[in-house]
Amino acid sequence: MLTIAVAKGYLMAEAMAKFHSIGVEFQDDLRESRKLFTYDSTGLIRLLQVRPWDVPVYVAQGAADLGISGFDVLEEKKDDVIRLINLDFGACRLVIAGANDRPFDSLFHDIRVATKYPNATEAYFQRLGVKARIIKLYGAIELAPVTGLSDVIVDLTATGKTLEENHLSIIDTIFFSTAQLITNSSSFCLKDRAIRNLTQKLNALP
């Protein structure tokens, strides 16, 4: 049996569509029920529905053989997982944004940055040689520059619409993110044939 952990939300919807395309049909649609796991029609694949930030944890700890996680989560958490293929869905990007009425010509030392991605943010500013004061938030990141909590934010965006609606403009893009198929070294050795078979089928999709 293969156990696959998938992030709730839009990645789950896209993942189930991908599985359907390669002939893997699940007994339950986890998007429309309160169940947290289901099996495919053969009983050989178990699908887990977990929070996005927990997917690499399940895989790294061996509770799941495979996982579908955003590149952004993998870059932030740096869990001990093997990245197999880019699944080319769930496209978005991690950006720096600031208030429209406070344009920045450059990013300065001791700039205050609010974000849910402190590690990726710190790495970015280190590459620039800029010392940043990072403020970890868990939600409503867009409020930080508006209220004066921070000078800028680092957040994930797909279309930029939320930033625009909150009078924020993108200053720079840190990286682009799409869904990644991941595994752990133990599963990759013990279930090599099953993992390679599934990976090849997914990778062959247009």
Backbone torsions as a table, in degrees:
resi	resn	phi	psi	omega
1	MET	NA	141.7	172.7
2	LEU	-106.9	131.6	174.0
3	THR	-106.9	127.6	-176.4
4	ILE	-121.6	122.9	176.8
5	ALA	-96.7	130.4	-179.0
6	VAL	-129.8	140.9	179.4
7	ALA	-67.9	141.3	175.0
8	LYS	-61.4	161.4	173.1
9	GLY	90.8	-143.2	-171.5
10	TYR	-66.1	-28.7	177.5
11	LEU	-68.8	-35.1	177.2
12	MET	-63.5	-44.7	-179.7
13	ALA	-60.3	-46.5	-179.4
14	GLU	-67.8	-38.4	-179.2
15	ALA	-64.0	-44.0	-179.7
16	MET	-64.9	-33.9	176.0
17	ALA	-65.9	-40.2	177.9
18	LYS	-63.9	-45.3	179.6
19	PHE	-61.9	-41.5	178.0
20	HIS	-58.7	-38.9	-177.7
21	SER	-65.8	-25.3	178.8
22	ILE	-103.1	13.3	174.6
23	GLY	86.1	15.2	177.5
24	VAL	-98.7	111.4	-177.3
25	GLU	-111.9	131.2	-178.7
26	PHE	-99.3	151.4	-176.3
27	GLN	-67.5	-32.5	-177.8
28	ASP	-129.9	147.5	172.2
29	ASP	-92.5	104.1	-174.2
30	LEU	-64.1	-18.9	178.8
31	ARG	-71.6	-21.4	-174.6
32	GLU	-114.3	14.7	178.5
33	SER	-140.6	173.9	177.6
34	ARG	-94.2	3.1	178.4
35	LYS	-69.0	146.4	179.8
36	LEU	-104.2	-6.6	175.1
37	PHE	-152.6	158.6	177.8
38	THR	-153.6	169.2	179.6
39	TYR	-117.1	155.9	174.6
40	ASP	-79.3	175.8	-174.2
41	SER	-64.2	-22.1	179.3
42	THR	-89.4	-14.7	-176.4
43	GLY	77.6	9.3	-177.1
44	LEU	-101.1	-8.3	178.3
45	ILE	-127.0	126.5	176.6
46	ARG	-109.8	129.1	-178.8
47	LEU	-107.4	124.6	178.4
48	LEU	-105.6	138.5	175.6
49	GLN	-106.7	112.4	-175.9
50	VAL	-131.8	168.9	177.7
51	ARG	-66.4	146.4	-176.3
52	PRO	-51.5	-42.9	-176.8
53	TRP	-72.1	-14.5	-177.6
54	ASP	-92.5	-14.3	-176.6
55	VAL	-55.8	-53.7	-179.2
56	PRO	-64.9	-24.0	177.1
57	VAL	-68.1	-47.3	178.2
58	TYR	-58.0	-41.0	-178.3
59	VAL	-72.4	-47.8	-177.6
60	ALA	-61.3	-34.9	-178.4
61	GLN	-86.9	-2.4	176.2
62	GLY	84.8	6.0	176.9
63	ALA	-74.8	-20.3	174.2
64	ALA	-132.9	143.5	178.9
65	ASP	-80.0	-34.5	-178.6
66	LEU	-133.5	160.0	175.6
67	GLY	-147.5	152.9	172.2
68	ILE	-117.9	112.8	-172.7
69	SER	-136.6	152.2	175.8
70	GLY	-70.9	145.7	176.0
71	PHE	-56.0	-35.0	-178.7
72	ASP	-61.5	-42.5	179.6
73	VAL	-66.8	-41.4	-179.7
74	LEU	-64.6	-40.0	179.8
75	GLU	-69.0	-34.5	-178.7
76	GLU	-75.5	-43.4	-171.7
77	LYS	-88.7	-31.5	178.6
78	LYS	56.9	39.1	175.6
79	ASP	-68.3	159.2	-176.6
80	ASP	-80.5	81.3	179.7
81	VAL	-130.4	163.1	176.8
82	ILE	-105.4	125.7	178.5
83	ARG	-88.2	117.6	-175.0
84	LEU	-87.7	-61.2	-179.0
85	ILE	-145.5	156.5	171.4
86	ASN	-85.7	122.9	-176.7
87	LEU	-86.6	-5.6	172.9
88	ASP	58.7	37.7	168.4
89	PHE	-140.9	170.6	-177.1
90	GLY	70.1	34.8	-175.6
91	ALA	-67.0	133.8	175.7
92	CYS	-161.3	-176.9	179.1
93	ARG	-147.9	150.0	176.4
94	LEU	-92.6	122.1	-172.7
95	VAL	-128.4	160.0	167.6
96	ILE	-100.2	132.4	-179.4
97	ALA	-138.5	150.1	178.5
98	GLY	-136.9	168.8	-178.8
99	ALA	-65.3	141.1	-179.4
100	ASN	-59.2	-32.6	-176.7
101	ASP	-87.2	4.7	177.1
102	ARG	-133.6	67.5	-177.6
103	PRO	-65.4	144.1	179.9
104	PHE	-112.7	126.0	174.2
105	ASP	-77.6	-28.2	178.9
106	SER	-156.3	162.8	177.7
107	LEU	-91.6	122.1	-169.6
108	PHE	-105.3	163.1	178.1
109	HIS	-61.9	144.0	-179.1
110	ASP	65.7	20.0	174.3
111	ILE	-62.7	136.7	-179.1
112	ARG	-91.0	124.6	-174.2
113	VAL	-125.4	118.3	176.8
114	ALA	-95.1	136.0	-175.2
115	THR	-165.9	159.5	168.6
116	LYS	-94.9	-1.9	-175.1
117	TYR	-121.3	65.8	-175.3
118	PRO	-63.8	-36.6	-177.4
119	ASN	-70.8	-46.5	178.5
120	ALA	-65.1	-36.2	179.2
121	THR	-66.6	-46.4	179.8
122	GLU	-61.8	-41.5	179.5
123	ALA	-62.6	-39.5	179.6
124	TYR	-63.0	-48.6	-178.0
125	PHE	-68.7	-31.3	175.3
126	GLN	-64.2	-39.4	177.6
127	ARG	-63.1	-33.4	179.0
128	LEU	-80.0	-15.4	-175.8
129	GLY	75.7	27.9	-178.8
130	VAL	-113.2	129.9	176.9
131	LYS	-83.2	120.3	-177.6
132	ALA	-116.3	147.0	174.0
133	ARG	-98.8	106.5	-172.4
134	ILE	-94.2	129.3	-179.8
135	ILE	-112.8	114.9	-178.1
136	LYS	-81.5	123.7	174.2
137	LEU	-123.7	162.4	-178.6
138	TYR	-113.7	-7.8	179.6
139	GLY	-173.7	168.2	179.7
140	ALA	51.0	45.6	-178.0
141	ILE	-59.4	-33.9	-175.1
142	GLU	-63.0	-20.2	180.0
143	LEU	-74.1	-21.9	-171.7
144	ALA	-59.2	-49.1	178.8
145	PRO	-71.1	-31.3	-178.6
146	VAL	-65.0	-37.8	-176.8
147	THR	-92.2	-5.4	-178.5
148	GLY	86.4	7.3	177.8
149	LEU	-66.4	-35.3	-179.6
150	SER	-140.4	165.6	174.2
151	ASP	-81.8	-41.1	-178.8
152	VAL	-141.5	173.5	174.6
153	ILE	-127.6	158.7	167.7
154	VAL	-122.4	119.5	-176.0
155	ASP	-151.0	166.1	179.5
156	LEU	-88.5	138.6	177.0
157	THR	-142.7	145.0	176.3
158	ALA	-101.3	-48.6	-176.8
159	THR	-113.7	-17.9	-175.9
160	GLY	84.3	-0.1	-175.9
161	LYS	-65.4	-43.2	-180.0
162	THR	-62.0	-40.4	177.2
163	LEU	-62.3	-45.6	-179.0
164	GLU	-62.0	-42.1	-178.8
165	GLU	-66.4	-23.2	178.9
166	ASN	-103.3	19.4	173.5
167	HIS	61.2	41.4	177.5
168	LEU	-117.6	147.2	178.6
169	SER	-122.3	144.3	179.5
170	ILE	-74.6	129.6	177.8
171	ILE	-95.4	-41.4	-178.6
172	ASP	-159.1	157.3	174.6
173	THR	-105.6	125.6	179.8
174	ILE	-81.2	-49.1	173.4
175	PHE	-162.3	162.2	174.6
176	PHE	-95.5	149.0	-175.3
177	SER	-131.7	137.0	171.2
178	THR	-138.9	170.8	179.9
179	ALA	-70.0	138.2	-179.9
180	GLN	-121.7	142.4	173.1
181	LEU	-92.9	124.5	-175.9
182	ILE	-125.4	160.8	175.3
183	THR	-146.5	-177.5	174.9
184	ASN	-119.2	161.8	-173.8
185	SER	-63.1	-36.0	-179.3
186	SER	-66.1	-50.4	179.1
187	SER	-63.0	-37.7	-178.3
188	PHE	-63.3	-30.1	177.4
189	CYS	-83.3	-47.7	-173.9
190	LEU	-76.4	-29.2	-177.6
191	LYS	-123.1	38.3	-174.2
192	ASP	-55.6	-48.0	-175.1
193	ARG	-64.3	-46.0	-178.5
194	ALA	-65.7	-40.3	-179.6
195	ILE	-67.9	-44.7	179.8
196	ARG	-64.0	-38.5	179.6
197	ASN	-62.3	-47.6	179.7
198	LEU	-66.9	-40.5	-179.5
199	THR	-63.6	-42.7	-179.9
200	GLN	-63.7	-38.5	178.7
201	LYS	-66.5	-43.3	179.2
202	LEU	-67.0	-38.7	-178.1
203	ASN	-69.6	-22.9	-178.3
204	ALA	-83.7	-10.1	-179.9
205	LEU	-66.8	144.0	179.0
206	PRO	-67.8	NA	NA
